[in-house]
Amino acid sequence: MGPAGVAAAAQVFVPDLDVLSVAPDDVHHLEHALRLRAGETVVACDGRGAWRTCRVTAARDGILEADGPVHHEARHPTELTVAFVPVKGGRPEWVVQKLTETGVDRIVALSSKRAVVRWTAERRDGALSRLRRVAREAAAQSRRAWLPEVDLAAGLDELAGRLAPVPLALAQPGGDHPSTALPALAVGPEGGWDPSEPAQGYPLVGLGPTVLRAETAAVAAGVLLCALRAGLVRPAT
């Protein structure tokens, strides 16, 4: 069934499902934003597939107490990756949020030759920490048992090397239909890929008949791949 199938008021991620130590920010969210009261159901999850139902308690030594056994949700054997070249403003955070909600397993902020946003070495750690925090919040909201991996990559070659032997494909108008046979898909920047990047021989995948904004294309890639994996849509023949 998984956490999404439980009638709970909220979900939180905790390091240990026996100790149930909730981070201060999550305690504040449960008590003040959601205004939960003693006895209400909350799902606690470790972000690695294990979760259990809990009850809100008024005890001083913790906000949650266990109210069910620990369940384990296996990771899907076909892991999906969407890489995207960040655009200006808060849109990278929006992309990570939506890709997390759709169920993508690995999200990579990617540099490319035509990238508009180029994080300096000093800003990279802060940017990555911010994106991971957004993914964690979105995973709790969407009741995921597995936190997505969120990372940065300096370019296509670096990303392809990390994913090997899983092939990396590039989103490109006129490319082949999306397929879980190509479960890792990179979306280019606002101006599209530099011609030298698709020329390296990566498979090309199309996302539809229209030209999408960069951030829209990244989310469309995640939605299509997740729908194909879940059997919600049939692969093109």
VOSE-378758 format. One line per field, with one value per residue: residue in one letter; x, y, z of N, C-alpha, C, O, CB in turn. Coordinates in steps of 0.2 Angstrom, whole numbers, plus 5000, padded with zeros to 4 digits. Glycine has a CB too. Layout:
gunu <- c(a	...)
n_px <- c(X	...)
n_py <- c(Y	...)
n_pz <- c(Z	...)
ca_px <- c(X	...)
ca_py <- c(Y	...)
ca_pz <- c(Z	...)
c_px <- c(X	...)
c_py <- c(Y	...)
c_pz <- c(Z	...)
o_px <- c(X	...)
o_py <- c(Y	...)
o_pz <- c(Z	...)
cb_px <- c(X	...)
cb_py <- c(Y	...)
cb_pz <- c(Z	...)
//
This chain:
gunu <- c(m	g	p	a	g	v	a	a	a	a	q	v	f	v	p	d	l	d	v	l	s	v	a	p	d	d	v	h	h	l	e	h	a	l	r	l	r	a	g	e	t	v	v	a	c	d	g	r	g	a	w	r	t	c	r	v	t	a	a	r	d	g	i	l	e	a	d	g	p	v	h	h	e	a	r	h	p	t	e	l	t	v	a	f	v	p	v	k	g	g	r	p	e	w	v	v	q	k	l	t	e	t	g	v	d	r	i	v	a	l	s	s	k	r	a	v	v	r	w	t	a	e	r	r	d	g	a	l	s	r	l	r	r	v	a	r	e	a	a	a	q	s	r	r	a	w	l	p	e	v	d	l	a	a	g	l	d	e	l	a	g	r	l	a	p	v	p	l	a	l	a	q	p	g	g	d	h	p	s	t	a	l	p	a	l	a	v	g	p	e	g	g	w	d	p	s	e	p	a	q	g	y	p	l	v	g	l	g	p	t	v	l	r	a	e	t	a	a	v	a	a	g	v	l	l	c	a	l	r	a	g	l	v	r	p	a	t)
n_px <- c(5004	5009	5015	5006	4994	4989	4977	4982	4986	4998	5015	5031	5049	5061	5077	5077	5066	5063	5066	5060	5063	5060	5063	5066	5060	5051	5043	5038	5030	5021	5014	5011	5008	5000	4993	4990	4983	4984	4983	4980	4984	5000	5012	5028	5043	5059	5065	5071	5063	5057	5043	5031	5015	5010	5005	5001	5007	5005	5016	5031	5043	5044	5035	5029	5022	5024	5012	5010	5017	5033	5034	5040	5044	5048	5061	5058	5062	5066	5074	5071	5078	5079	5087	5091	5094	5097	5087	5084	5080	5068	5064	5072	5070	5056	5055	5062	5053	5042	5046	5049	5036	5030	5037	5050	5066	5079	5086	5094	5103	5110	5125	5128	5133	5126	5120	5112	5111	5125	5132	5144	5159	5157	5144	5138	5137	5127	5116	5114	5110	5099	5090	5089	5082	5070	5066	5064	5054	5044	5043	5038	5025	5020	5019	5030	5039	5052	5066	5070	5086	5096	5106	5121	5128	5142	5142	5136	5144	5150	5138	5133	5143	5142	5129	5131	5129	5117	5109	5110	5099	5094	5083	5074	5067	5058	5063	5064	5049	5046	5052	5053	5064	5074	5078	5084	5084	5089	5086	5088	5094	5086	5089	5090	5100	5118	5124	5134	5132	5121	5127	5136	5131	5121	5105	5090	5076	5059	5047	5034	5023	5025	5035	5042	5044	5060	5059	5046	5048	5056	5048	5038	5045	5048	5034	5030	5039	5036	5023	5023	5031	5023	5012	5002	5000	5002	5016	5023	5020)
n_py <- c(4994	5007	5023	5033	5027	5028	5034	5048	5063	5069	5067	5064	5064	5054	5050	5037	5024	5019	5027	5039	5053	5069	5082	5099	5109	5102	5098	5110	5113	5103	5106	5120	5124	5114	5112	5100	5089	5079	5062	5061	5054	5051	5048	5041	5041	5034	5038	5028	5018	5012	5013	5019	5020	5033	5041	5057	5064	5071	5071	5077	5072	5070	5071	5061	5045	5027	5018	5007	4993	4992	4995	4990	4997	4991	4997	5003	4992	4998	5013	5030	5044	5061	5075	5092	5108	5122	5136	5154	5163	5156	5145	5132	5126	5124	5115	5104	5101	5097	5086	5078	5076	5069	5057	5054	5046	5050	5066	5078	5093	5101	5106	5115	5119	5130	5135	5147	5150	5148	5141	5147	5140	5143	5144	5132	5122	5128	5129	5116	5111	5118	5113	5100	5101	5106	5095	5085	5091	5090	5077	5072	5079	5072	5059	5050	5035	5033	5045	5056	5055	5069	5079	5087	5090	5092	5092	5083	5072	5069	5066	5055	5046	5043	5037	5025	5008	5012	5020	5037	5049	5062	5076	5081	5090	5081	5069	5051	5042	5044	5031	5018	5010	5019	5026	5037	5054	5069	5086	5101	5118	5135	5140	5128	5113	5115	5112	5103	5095	5085	5079	5071	5058	5053	5045	5052	5060	5064	5076	5079	5088	5102	5116	5117	5127	5127	5123	5118	5107	5099	5094	5088	5078	5070	5067	5059	5048	5043	5039	5030	5020	5016	5010	5018	5024	5018	5012	5019	5011)
n_pz <- c(5000	5005	5011	5004	5004	5016	5028	5034	5043	5040	5034	5040	5039	5047	5056	5062	5065	5076	5087	5083	5082	5079	5068	5073	5064	5057	5068	5072	5060	5061	5073	5072	5059	5053	5064	5072	5083	5099	5096	5083	5067	5060	5047	5049	5041	5035	5023	5015	5011	5022	5034	5046	5055	5066	5081	5086	5101	5117	5125	5133	5129	5116	5100	5093	5094	5091	5082	5075	5065	5057	5041	5024	5009	4993	4982	4966	4952	4940	4939	4938	4930	4929	4922	4922	4915	4925	4926	4928	4943	4955	4949	4947	4960	4959	4949	4954	4965	4958	4951	4961	4966	4956	4956	4952	4953	4953	4953	4944	4943	4930	4921	4906	4889	4885	4896	4907	4920	4931	4943	4955	4963	4977	4978	4975	4985	4993	4984	4981	4994	4996	4986	4989	5001	4997	4989	5000	5007	4997	4995	5007	5007	4996	5000	4999	5000	4998	4997	4984	4975	4974	4965	4958	4942	4931	4918	4902	4900	4912	4919	4912	4914	4927	4927	4920	4918	4913	4900	4895	4889	4878	4879	4865	4852	4840	4842	4847	4854	4872	4883	4895	4892	4890	4903	4909	4907	4900	4900	4891	4891	4891	4878	4871	4867	4864	4847	4847	4858	4857	4846	4851	4851	4860	4863	4857	4863	4861	4867	4864	4852	4853	4857	4872	4887	4896	4910	4910	4901	4908	4919	4911	4906	4917	4921	4910	4910	4922	4921	4911	4917	4928	4921	4917	4905	4888	4880	4865	4849)
ca_px <- c(5000	5014	5012	5001	4988	4987	4973	4986	4986	5004	5021	5038	5055	5065	5082	5076	5059	5062	5067	5055	5066	5057	5067	5062	5056	5045	5038	5034	5025	5015	5010	5008	5006	4995	4989	4988	4982	4985	4979	4980	4989	5006	5017	5035	5047	5066	5067	5074	5058	5054	5039	5026	5010	5012	5000	5003	5007	5007	5022	5036	5050	5043	5029	5026	5023	5023	5005	5009	5023	5037	5033	5045	5042	5054	5062	5056	5068	5067	5074	5070	5082	5078	5092	5089	5099	5093	5085	5085	5075	5066	5062	5075	5066	5050	5056	5064	5047	5037	5049	5048	5029	5028	5040	5057	5070	5085	5085	5101	5104	5115	5128	5128	5137	5122	5117	5111	5113	5131	5134	5151	5160	5155	5137	5136	5134	5121	5111	5112	5107	5092	5086	5088	5077	5064	5064	5062	5047	5039	5042	5033	5019	5017	5019	5034	5043	5059	5068	5074	5093	5096	5113	5123	5133	5146	5140	5133	5149	5150	5132	5133	5148	5139	5123	5133	5128	5111	5110	5108	5096	5093	5076	5075	5061	5058	5066	5059	5045	5049	5052	5057	5070	5079	5075	5088	5083	5092	5083	5092	5093	5081	5091	5091	5107	5123	5124	5140	5130	5118	5131	5140	5128	5116	5099	5086	5069	5054	5042	5028	5023	5026	5041	5041	5049	5064	5056	5040	5050	5059	5042	5035	5049	5046	5027	5029	5042	5033	5017	5025	5033	5017	5007	4996	5000	5005	5022	5021	5022)
ca_py <- c(5000	5012	5029	5037	5024	5028	5040	5051	5070	5072	5063	5067	5060	5054	5046	5031	5023	5016	5033	5044	5060	5073	5088	5105	5112	5097	5099	5117	5112	5099	5109	5127	5125	5110	5112	5093	5088	5072	5056	5061	5050	5054	5043	5043	5037	5035	5040	5023	5013	5010	5018	5016	5025	5035	5046	5063	5064	5077	5070	5082	5070	5068	5073	5056	5038	5022	5016	5002	4990	4995	4992	4991	4997	4990	5002	5000	4990	5003	5019	5035	5050	5067	5080	5098	5114	5127	5143	5160	5163	5151	5139	5126	5123	5122	5109	5099	5100	5094	5080	5074	5074	5064	5050	5053	5043	5054	5073	5081	5100	5100	5112	5114	5125	5136	5137	5154	5150	5145	5142	5147	5134	5145	5144	5126	5118	5131	5128	5109	5110	5121	5109	5094	5103	5106	5088	5082	5093	5088	5070	5071	5081	5068	5053	5045	5031	5034	5051	5055	5058	5076	5080	5092	5087	5098	5091	5077	5067	5067	5062	5048	5041	5041	5033	5019	5006	5015	5025	5044	5051	5070	5078	5085	5090	5077	5063	5046	5042	5042	5024	5016	5008	5025	5029	5043	5059	5076	5092	5106	5125	5139	5140	5122	5111	5117	5107	5099	5090	5079	5076	5066	5051	5051	5044	5058	5058	5070	5076	5081	5092	5109	5118	5118	5130	5123	5120	5113	5101	5094	5091	5084	5072	5066	5064	5054	5042	5039	5036	5024	5015	5014	5007	5022	5025	5013	5014	5020	5006)
ca_pz <- c(5000	5005	5014	5001	5005	5023	5029	5039	5043	5037	5034	5041	5038	5053	5055	5065	5066	5083	5091	5081	5084	5073	5067	5075	5059	5056	5074	5071	5055	5063	5078	5071	5052	5052	5070	5074	5090	5101	5094	5075	5063	5056	5045	5050	5036	5035	5017	5012	5010	5028	5037	5051	5057	5073	5084	5089	5108	5121	5129	5133	5126	5109	5097	5090	5097	5086	5082	5070	5064	5052	5034	5020	5002	4989	4977	4959	4949	4935	4942	4933	4931	4925	4923	4919	4916	4929	4923	4933	4948	4959	4945	4949	4966	4957	4945	4959	4969	4954	4949	4967	4967	4951	4958	4949	4958	4954	4950	4943	4941	4925	4918	4899	4886	4884	4903	4909	4927	4932	4950	4957	4968	4983	4978	4973	4991	4996	4980	4982	5000	4995	4981	4993	5006	4993	4988	5006	5009	4992	4996	5013	5005	4991	5004	4996	5005	4996	4995	4978	4975	4971	4964	4953	4937	4928	4911	4900	4900	4919	4921	4908	4917	4934	4926	4916	4911	4911	4895	4895	4883	4878	4876	4859	4847	4834	4845	4848	4859	4878	4885	4901	4890	4891	4910	4911	4902	4901	4897	4890	4894	4887	4871	4868	4867	4859	4842	4849	4863	4854	4841	4854	4850	4864	4860	4857	4865	4860	4873	4861	4846	4854	4860	4879	4891	4899	4916	4908	4898	4913	4922	4906	4905	4923	4921	4905	4912	4928	4919	4907	4922	4932	4917	4916	4898	4885	4876	4858	4845)
c_px <- c(5004	5011	5006	4994	4985	4983	4977	4985	4992	5009	5027	5043	5059	5071	5081	5069	5057	5062	5062	5057	5064	5061	5063	5058	5050	5040	5034	5029	5019	5011	5007	5005	5000	4990	4986	4988	4983	4980	4978	4985	4994	5010	5024	5039	5054	5069	5071	5069	5054	5049	5034	5021	5012	5006	5004	5002	5008	5012	5027	5042	5049	5036	5025	5027	5021	5016	5005	5016	5027	5036	5039	5043	5048	5055	5060	5062	5071	5068	5075	5075	5080	5083	5090	5094	5095	5093	5085	5079	5074	5063	5065	5072	5060	5050	5058	5057	5043	5039	5048	5041	5027	5031	5046	5061	5077	5084	5092	5101	5111	5118	5128	5131	5132	5118	5117	5113	5120	5133	5141	5152	5157	5148	5134	5133	5128	5115	5109	5108	5100	5088	5085	5082	5070	5061	5061	5055	5042	5038	5038	5026	5016	5017	5023	5038	5051	5061	5071	5081	5093	5104	5115	5128	5136	5144	5138	5138	5150	5144	5132	5138	5145	5133	5125	5132	5121	5112	5107	5105	5095	5086	5077	5069	5062	5062	5061	5054	5048	5047	5056	5063	5076	5076	5079	5087	5085	5088	5087	5090	5087	5082	5092	5099	5111	5123	5129	5137	5126	5122	5136	5137	5123	5109	5095	5079	5064	5049	5035	5028	5025	5033	5040	5046	5053	5062	5050	5042	5053	5053	5039	5039	5048	5039	5027	5033	5039	5027	5018	5027	5027	5012	5001	4995	5004	5011	5020	5024	5025)
c_py <- c(5006	5018	5033	5034	5024	5035	5044	5059	5073	5066	5067	5061	5060	5049	5038	5030	5020	5022	5038	5051	5064	5080	5094	5108	5108	5098	5105	5116	5108	5102	5116	5128	5121	5109	5105	5093	5080	5067	5056	5057	5053	5048	5045	5038	5039	5037	5034	5017	5011	5015	5015	5022	5026	5039	5052	5063	5070	5076	5075	5079	5068	5070	5067	5049	5033	5020	5010	4999	4994	4991	4994	4991	4996	4996	4999	4998	4995	5010	5025	5041	5055	5073	5086	5104	5119	5133	5148	5159	5157	5145	5133	5123	5121	5116	5103	5097	5096	5087	5075	5071	5069	5057	5049	5051	5047	5060	5076	5088	5100	5106	5110	5120	5131	5138	5144	5154	5145	5146	5142	5141	5136	5144	5137	5122	5121	5129	5120	5108	5112	5116	5102	5095	5103	5099	5084	5084	5091	5081	5068	5073	5075	5060	5048	5041	5032	5042	5051	5058	5064	5077	5085	5088	5093	5097	5084	5071	5064	5063	5056	5043	5039	5036	5026	5013	5008	5020	5032	5046	5059	5071	5083	5085	5085	5070	5057	5047	5041	5034	5023	5012	5013	5029	5035	5048	5066	5081	5098	5113	5129	5139	5134	5119	5114	5111	5102	5093	5084	5076	5071	5059	5049	5050	5051	5056	5065	5070	5079	5086	5099	5110	5121	5123	5125	5119	5116	5107	5096	5091	5086	5077	5067	5063	5058	5048	5039	5036	5030	5018	5012	5010	5012	5024	5019	5015	5014	5014	5008)
c_pz <- c(5000	5009	5011	5002	5012	5024	5035	5038	5040	5037	5036	5040	5045	5052	5057	5067	5073	5088	5090	5083	5078	5074	5070	5070	5057	5062	5074	5066	5057	5068	5076	5064	5051	5058	5072	5081	5092	5099	5086	5072	5059	5053	5046	5045	5036	5028	5013	5011	5016	5031	5042	5052	5064	5075	5087	5097	5111	5125	5128	5129	5119	5106	5094	5094	5092	5087	5077	5069	5058	5046	5029	5013	4998	4984	4970	4955	4943	4938	4937	4935	4927	4927	4920	4920	4919	4925	4929	4938	4952	4955	4946	4955	4964	4953	4949	4963	4965	4952	4955	4967	4962	4952	4955	4955	4959	4950	4950	4940	4936	4922	4910	4896	4885	4891	4904	4916	4928	4939	4952	4962	4975	4984	4977	4979	4993	4991	4980	4988	4999	4991	4985	4998	5003	4992	4994	5008	5004	4993	5002	5011	5000	4994	5000	5001	5004	4994	4989	4979	4972	4971	4959	4948	4933	4920	4909	4901	4907	4921	4918	4912	4924	4933	4923	4921	4909	4906	4896	4889	4883	4875	4870	4854	4841	4836	4845	4854	4866	4879	4891	4899	4890	4898	4912	4905	4904	4897	4897	4892	4889	4880	4867	4869	4862	4854	4844	4854	4861	4849	4844	4854	4855	4861	4861	4858	4864	4866	4870	4855	4847	4857	4867	4882	4895	4905	4915	4905	4903	4917	4918	4906	4911	4923	4916	4907	4917	4926	4915	4912	4926	4927	4915	4909	4894	4880	4869	4854	4838)
o_px <- c(5003	5005	5002	4989	4980	4985	4975	4984	4992	5008	5028	5042	5060	5071	5084	5066	5052	5058	5060	5053	5067	5062	5057	5052	5045	5034	5028	5023	5014	5005	5002	5000	4994	4984	4980	4991	4984	4974	4976	4991	4992	5011	5025	5037	5056	5075	5073	5071	5049	5051	5033	5023	5014	5001	5009	4997	5012	5014	5028	5046	5053	5031	5019	5032	5016	5013	4999	5021	5024	5036	5042	5040	5053	5050	5062	5067	5076	5062	5078	5075	5079	5084	5087	5098	5090	5097	5086	5074	5078	5061	5062	5071	5058	5046	5055	5056	5040	5036	5047	5040	5023	5029	5049	5061	5080	5082	5095	5098	5116	5114	5129	5132	5135	5113	5122	5117	5120	5136	5145	5147	5155	5145	5128	5128	5123	5109	5103	5103	5095	5082	5079	5078	5065	5055	5057	5051	5036	5032	5034	5022	5010	5015	5021	5040	5055	5057	5075	5083	5090	5107	5110	5131	5132	5146	5137	5136	5150	5144	5130	5136	5146	5132	5121	5134	5119	5116	5102	5108	5094	5084	5081	5067	5068	5062	5055	5055	5053	5042	5061	5068	5082	5073	5077	5090	5084	5087	5090	5085	5085	5078	5094	5103	5109	5123	5128	5140	5128	5121	5139	5140	5121	5108	5095	5076	5066	5047	5031	5034	5026	5036	5036	5052	5051	5062	5049	5040	5052	5054	5037	5036	5047	5038	5024	5030	5038	5025	5014	5025	5027	5007	4996	4989	5008	5010	5015	5029	5027)
o_py <- c(5011	5018	5035	5037	5022	5040	5043	5061	5078	5060	5072	5055	5065	5045	5034	5034	5020	5023	5041	5055	5063	5083	5094	5110	5111	5097	5105	5119	5110	5102	5117	5131	5123	5107	5104	5096	5076	5069	5051	5057	5058	5044	5051	5032	5044	5038	5036	5011	5007	5021	5009	5028	5022	5041	5051	5061	5074	5081	5077	5083	5065	5069	5067	5049	5034	5019	5009	5002	4998	4985	4999	4986	5000	4998	4993	5002	4995	5013	5024	5043	5054	5075	5086	5104	5122	5135	5146	5156	5153	5140	5127	5116	5115	5111	5098	5091	5091	5082	5069	5065	5064	5052	5043	5054	5048	5060	5077	5089	5098	5111	5104	5125	5137	5142	5147	5159	5140	5152	5137	5138	5132	5143	5135	5119	5117	5128	5119	5104	5109	5115	5100	5091	5101	5098	5080	5080	5089	5078	5063	5070	5074	5056	5042	5044	5031	5044	5046	5061	5065	5077	5087	5083	5097	5102	5080	5066	5058	5058	5051	5038	5033	5031	5021	5014	5007	5025	5032	5045	5061	5068	5087	5079	5086	5066	5058	5051	5037	5032	5026	5011	5011	5034	5038	5047	5068	5080	5100	5114	5126	5139	5134	5123	5116	5105	5096	5088	5079	5070	5067	5054	5043	5054	5054	5052	5070	5065	5081	5087	5102	5105	5125	5123	5120	5113	5111	5102	5090	5085	5081	5072	5061	5057	5053	5042	5033	5031	5025	5013	5006	5008	5009	5026	5016	5021	5010	5011	5004)
o_pz <- c(4996	5010	5014	5001	5013	5022	5041	5032	5037	5040	5034	5041	5048	5048	5054	5071	5074	5093	5094	5086	5072	5079	5069	5072	5056	5061	5075	5066	5056	5068	5078	5063	5049	5058	5074	5085	5088	5099	5083	5075	5055	5057	5044	5044	5038	5028	5007	5011	5015	5031	5042	5052	5068	5071	5090	5099	5108	5129	5122	5127	5116	5110	5094	5097	5088	5093	5075	5070	5055	5045	5031	5010	4998	4981	4969	4955	4941	4939	4932	4941	4921	4933	4914	4925	4917	4921	4935	4936	4953	4958	4945	4955	4966	4954	4949	4964	4967	4952	4954	4969	4963	4950	4955	4960	4964	4944	4955	4935	4939	4921	4909	4899	4885	4891	4904	4918	4926	4941	4949	4965	4979	4989	4979	4979	4995	4993	4980	4988	5002	4993	4984	5000	5006	4992	4993	5009	5006	4992	5002	5013	5001	4990	4999	5006	5009	4990	4988	4984	4966	4976	4955	4950	4931	4917	4913	4903	4909	4925	4921	4912	4926	4937	4924	4927	4903	4907	4899	4883	4889	4870	4871	4853	4838	4832	4844	4858	4866	4877	4892	4903	4890	4897	4917	4900	4910	4891	4902	4895	4885	4876	4862	4871	4857	4856	4842	4854	4862	4848	4841	4856	4855	4856	4866	4855	4867	4868	4875	4853	4842	4860	4868	4880	4896	4906	4918	4907	4903	4918	4920	4905	4910	4925	4917	4906	4918	4928	4916	4911	4927	4930	4913	4907	4897	4878	4866	4856	4834)
cb_px <- c(4995	5015	5018	5003	4988	4993	4966	4993	4985	5007	5022	5038	5059	5061	5088	5081	5056	5067	5074	5049	5073	5050	5070	5067	5060	5047	5043	5039	5029	5018	5015	5014	5011	4997	4983	4993	4975	4985	4972	4980	4985	5010	5015	5037	5044	5069	5072	5081	5061	5059	5035	5030	5003	5018	4996	5000	5011	5000	5024	5038	5052	5045	5029	5028	5019	5028	5000	5006	5022	5045	5026	5051	5039	5053	5070	5052	5068	5062	5081	5063	5090	5071	5099	5082	5101	5097	5079	5085	5068	5061	5062	5082	5066	5046	5062	5069	5044	5035	5056	5050	5025	5031	5035	5059	5072	5091	5080	5106	5104	5113	5135	5121	5139	5116	5120	5104	5108	5137	5130	5153	5168	5157	5134	5141	5140	5122	5113	5118	5110	5092	5090	5094	5079	5065	5070	5067	5047	5042	5049	5036	5019	5021	5012	5039	5041	5061	5072	5071	5098	5092	5117	5127	5130	5153	5147	5131	5156	5151	5126	5135	5155	5136	5119	5140	5129	5106	5108	5113	5089	5098	5072	5082	5059	5062	5070	5063	5039	5046	5054	5053	5070	5079	5075	5095	5075	5100	5076	5094	5099	5080	5097	5089	5107	5130	5125	5146	5126	5111	5135	5141	5134	5115	5095	5087	5068	5051	5045	5024	5017	5020	5045	5040	5046	5071	5055	5036	5056	5063	5038	5034	5057	5047	5022	5032	5050	5032	5013	5031	5038	5014	5005	4997	5003	5000	5028	5024	5017)
cb_py <- c(5000	5015	5034	5037	5017	5028	5039	5049	5073	5077	5059	5069	5061	5051	5049	5030	5019	5011	5036	5042	5060	5075	5089	5110	5113	5090	5099	5123	5109	5092	5110	5131	5124	5103	5117	5088	5089	5072	5057	5069	5044	5059	5041	5041	5039	5029	5045	5021	5008	5008	5022	5013	5022	5039	5042	5070	5058	5079	5062	5084	5063	5061	5078	5054	5037	5017	5021	5004	4983	4995	4995	4986	5004	4983	5004	5005	4983	5003	5019	5037	5048	5070	5078	5100	5116	5128	5143	5166	5165	5153	5141	5127	5129	5127	5110	5101	5106	5098	5081	5078	5080	5066	5045	5059	5036	5050	5077	5076	5105	5095	5114	5112	5123	5135	5133	5156	5147	5147	5137	5153	5133	5152	5148	5122	5119	5138	5129	5104	5114	5128	5107	5091	5109	5110	5084	5084	5101	5089	5066	5076	5087	5068	5050	5049	5024	5030	5054	5060	5052	5081	5074	5098	5081	5097	5093	5078	5069	5073	5067	5049	5045	5047	5036	5020	4999	5017	5023	5049	5048	5073	5082	5083	5097	5080	5064	5039	5037	5046	5020	5012	5005	5030	5024	5042	5059	5076	5094	5107	5129	5146	5144	5122	5103	5119	5110	5102	5094	5081	5082	5068	5046	5057	5038	5063	5055	5070	5081	5085	5091	5112	5124	5112	5135	5126	5126	5117	5103	5098	5096	5087	5073	5070	5070	5057	5044	5045	5041	5025	5018	5020	5001	5029	5032	5009	5009	5026	5000)
cb_pz <- c(5006	4998	5016	4993	5003	5028	5031	5039	5050	5042	5027	5049	5032	5059	5059	5072	5060	5085	5090	5084	5085	5074	5060	5078	5052	5055	5081	5069	5049	5066	5084	5072	5047	5051	5069	5071	5092	5109	5097	5073	5059	5060	5037	5057	5029	5037	5017	5016	5007	5033	5031	5057	5056	5073	5089	5086	5110	5125	5129	5140	5130	5107	5092	5083	5104	5087	5081	5064	5062	5054	5031	5020	5001	4986	4977	4955	4946	4929	4947	4932	4930	4926	4921	4922	4909	4935	4919	4930	4945	4964	4937	4950	4971	4952	4940	4964	4971	4948	4947	4973	4966	4944	4956	4945	4956	4951	4954	4939	4946	4920	4921	4896	4879	4879	4908	4908	4932	4927	4955	4960	4968	4984	4973	4970	4996	4996	4972	4982	5006	4992	4975	4996	5010	4987	4985	5012	5009	4985	4997	5019	5001	4985	5004	4991	5005	4990	5001	4973	4972	4975	4963	4956	4933	4929	4906	4893	4898	4923	4919	4901	4919	4938	4922	4914	4910	4917	4888	4898	4881	4874	4882	4855	4845	4829	4851	4849	4858	4884	4879	4905	4883	4885	4915	4913	4900	4900	4901	4882	4894	4890	4870	4861	4866	4862	4836	4851	4869	4851	4838	4861	4850	4870	4863	4851	4872	4853	4878	4867	4843	4858	4856	4883	4896	4901	4921	4904	4893	4918	4925	4900	4905	4929	4919	4898	4914	4934	4915	4902	4927	4935	4919	4920	4896	4880	4877	4855	4845)
//
